[in-house]
Amino acid sequence: MVRETCPLRQDGVPNAADEECMKLNKLDPDLDIKNPDERGNSRFFTIASSPLEKDYIMITTKITQSPVPDGTGESSFKKRLIELKAQEKVQFFGPMGEFVLNEEKKEDRVFLAGGIGITPFHSMLTYAYQKNLSIPIALIVSFSTAQDIFWHKELQEIATNNPSIKVIYTVSRPEKSNTKWNGETGRISDVLIKSHVPDFLRPLYYIVGPPAMVAGIEDVVKKIGVSSEKIFIENFTGY
Ligand SMILES: Cc1cc2nc3c(=O)[nH]c(=O)nc-3n(C[C@H](O)[C@H](O)[C@H](O)COP(=O)(O)OP(=O)(O)OC[C@H]3O[C@@H](n4cnc5c(N)ncnc54)[C@H](O)[C@@H]3O)c2cc1C
């Protein structure tokens, strides 16, 4: 682990007990890859665990494990990532980044995510729940198909136990889903936002996901009248 801003434990691992440090939201693992493709041997990943989880740091990613028509398939980085063994040591750069839940600000929040863009919100919602924060938060996340969905049950449980938190999942291509889905369908739209966020001009909006998806969602949010200074964005470049 290469230190950027946070003290490390003696074994070189970032000190997950350092809550302030773990509030920084990104890590950059650097894998030992024999013949890396042109994308290289490191990536940014969001810390998906809560800053209060002291024993581990969670990152979450998408592994398709199916070759794409042009033959590229997964990057050499992801292939190596899948091969990692328990206890294998990996160097990280970080933590860094400030796309975090600032609990000093009491404004309502709307978290909008496309698929894997849910990772920072998993961290923030878990943290808000663990600290019993009363900041009203609505998460709206879209996945292509019902089988792509993850963390649904866990986040719904958080919402059930904290009346300030709302969790809405939507499936944009239900016709391609091979598991049953009874929830919202369609992309994140003005109608969907307005139906779950009655006072939709009041909150701060956080948008995360692959850049094309983020741009589309940002357009929707601006179209309903939210001003730019209330919109915060994290692009998962690379997708
Ligand atoms: C601030 C920030 C935070 C991020 N947080 C996360 C996170 O929490 N989780 C996460 O999963 N990602 C996150 N990302 C994105 C992450 O850094 C990677 O870019 C992403 O996971 C894609 O990884 P990959 O390049 O290994 O491609 P893959 O995931 O292997 O593939 C992605 C797409 O690129 C294609 N592709 C793969 N290799 C090549 C190639 N050599 N040439 C052409 N096409 C190729 C694939 O076919 C596929 O369509 C974040 C990025 C940023 C900037």
The ligand as an SDF file (V2000), in Angstrom:
LIG
                    3D

 53 58  0  0  0  0  0  0  0  0999 V2000
  -13.5530    7.7290   -9.5970 C   0  0  0  0  0  0  0  0  0  0  0  0
  -13.7710    6.3420  -10.1210 C   0  0  0  0  0  0  0  0  0  0  0  0
  -14.3390    5.3830   -9.3060 C   0  0  0  0  0  0  0  0  0  0  0  0
  -14.5990    4.1060   -9.8080 C   0  0  0  0  0  0  0  0  0  0  0  0
  -15.1720    3.1610   -9.0050 N   0  0  0  0  0  0  0  0  0  0  0  0
  -15.4440    1.9330   -9.5140 C   0  0  0  0  0  0  0  0  0  0  0  0
  -16.0640    0.9150   -8.7020 C   0  0  0  0  0  0  0  0  0  0  0  0
  -16.3580    1.0810   -7.5340 O   0  0  0  0  0  0  0  0  0  0  0  0
  -16.3300   -0.2780   -9.3000 N   0  0  0  0  0  0  0  0  0  0  0  0
  -16.0150   -0.5270  -10.6180 C   0  0  0  0  0  0  0  0  0  0  0  0
  -16.2780   -1.6250  -11.0950 O   0  0  0  0  0  0  0  0  0  0  0  0
  -15.4250    0.3940  -11.3790 N   0  0  0  0  0  0  0  0  0  0  0  0
  -15.1220    1.6130  -10.8660 C   0  0  0  0  0  0  0  0  0  0  0  0
  -14.5050    2.5400  -11.6530 N   0  0  0  0  0  0  0  0  0  0  0  0
  -14.1430    2.1500  -13.0300 C   0  0  0  0  0  0  0  0  0  0  0  0
  -12.8600    1.3070  -12.9960 C   0  0  0  0  0  0  0  0  0  0  0  0
  -11.7550    2.1080  -12.6520 O   0  0  0  0  0  0  0  0  0  0  0  0
  -12.5970    0.6210  -14.3580 C   0  0  0  0  0  0  0  0  0  0  0  0
  -12.4000    1.5970  -15.3310 O   0  0  0  0  0  0  0  0  0  0  0  0
  -13.7510   -0.2730  -14.7600 C   0  0  0  0  0  0  0  0  0  0  0  0
  -13.9660   -1.2310  -13.7450 O   0  0  0  0  0  0  0  0  0  0  0  0
  -13.4710   -0.9770  -16.0930 C   0  0  0  0  0  0  0  0  0  0  0  0
  -12.4480   -1.8980  -15.8640 O   0  0  0  0  0  0  0  0  0  0  0  0
  -11.5350   -2.5050  -17.0270 P   0  0  0  0  0  0  0  0  0  0  0  0
  -10.8460   -1.4080  -17.7700 O   0  0  0  0  0  0  0  0  0  0  0  0
  -10.6810   -3.5010  -16.3530 O   0  0  0  0  0  0  0  0  0  0  0  0
  -12.5470   -3.1120  -18.0830 O   0  0  0  0  0  0  0  0  0  0  0  0
  -13.5550   -4.3540  -17.9950 P   0  0  0  0  0  0  0  0  0  0  0  0
  -14.4560   -4.1820  -16.8210 O   0  0  0  0  0  0  0  0  0  0  0  0
  -12.8210   -5.6180  -18.1300 O   0  0  0  0  0  0  0  0  0  0  0  0
  -14.3800   -4.0740  -19.3080 O   0  0  0  0  0  0  0  0  0  0  0  0
  -15.2220   -2.9340  -19.4450 C   0  0  0  0  0  0  0  0  0  0  0  0
  -15.5750   -2.7790  -20.9370 C   0  0  0  0  0  0  0  0  0  0  0  0
  -14.3960   -2.4460  -21.6960 O   0  0  0  0  0  0  0  0  0  0  0  0
  -14.1420   -3.4480  -22.6910 C   0  0  0  0  0  0  0  0  0  0  0  0
  -12.6800   -3.6820  -22.7230 N   0  0  0  0  0  0  0  0  0  0  0  0
  -11.9550   -4.3340  -21.7720 C   0  0  0  0  0  0  0  0  0  0  0  0
  -10.6650   -4.3290  -22.1220 N   0  0  0  0  0  0  0  0  0  0  0  0
  -10.5700   -3.6660  -23.2990 C   0  0  0  0  0  0  0  0  0  0  0  0
   -9.4970   -3.3150  -24.1710 C   0  0  0  0  0  0  0  0  0  0  0  0
   -8.2540   -3.6890  -23.8880 N   0  0  0  0  0  0  0  0  0  0  0  0
   -9.7870   -2.6060  -25.2860 N   0  0  0  0  0  0  0  0  0  0  0  0
  -11.0380   -2.2440  -25.5730 C   0  0  0  0  0  0  0  0  0  0  0  0
  -12.1080   -2.5580  -24.8030 N   0  0  0  0  0  0  0  0  0  0  0  0
  -11.8830   -3.2390  -23.6820 C   0  0  0  0  0  0  0  0  0  0  0  0
  -14.8980   -4.6700  -22.2370 C   0  0  0  0  0  0  0  0  0  0  0  0
  -15.2400   -5.5030  -23.3120 O   0  0  0  0  0  0  0  0  0  0  0  0
  -16.1230   -4.0800  -21.5550 C   0  0  0  0  0  0  0  0  0  0  0  0
  -17.1040   -3.7400  -22.4810 O   0  0  0  0  0  0  0  0  0  0  0  0
  -14.2410    3.7970  -11.1620 C   0  0  0  0  0  0  0  0  0  0  0  0
  -13.6260    4.7740  -11.9590 C   0  0  0  0  0  0  0  0  0  0  0  0
  -13.3870    6.0260  -11.4480 C   0  0  0  0  0  0  0  0  0  0  0  0
  -12.7300    7.0500  -12.3240 C   0  0  0  0  0  0  0  0  0  0  0  0
  1  2  1  0
  2  3  1  0
  2 52  2  0
  3  4  2  0
  4  5  1  0
  4 50  1  0
  5  6  2  0
  6  7  1  0
  6 13  1  0
  7  8  2  0
  7  9  1  0
  9 10  1  0
 10 11  2  0
 10 12  1  0
 12 13  2  0
 13 14  1  0
 14 15  1  0
 14 50  1  0
 15 16  1  0
 16 17  1  0
 16 18  1  0
 18 19  1  0
 18 20  1  0
 20 21  1  0
 20 22  1  0
 22 23  1  0
 23 24  1  0
 24 25  2  0
 24 26  1  0
 24 27  1  0
 27 28  1  0
 28 29  2  0
 28 30  1  0
 28 31  1  0
 31 32  1  0
 32 33  1  0
 33 34  1  0
 33 48  1  0
 34 35  1  0
 35 36  1  0
 35 46  1  0
 36 37  1  0
 36 45  1  0
 37 38  2  0
 38 39  1  0
 39 40  1  0
 39 45  2  0
 40 41  1  0
 40 42  2  0
 42 43  1  0
 43 44  2  0
 44 45  1  0
 46 47  1  0
 46 48  1  0
 48 49  1  0
 50 51  2  0
 51 52  1  0
 52 53  1  0
M  END
$$$$
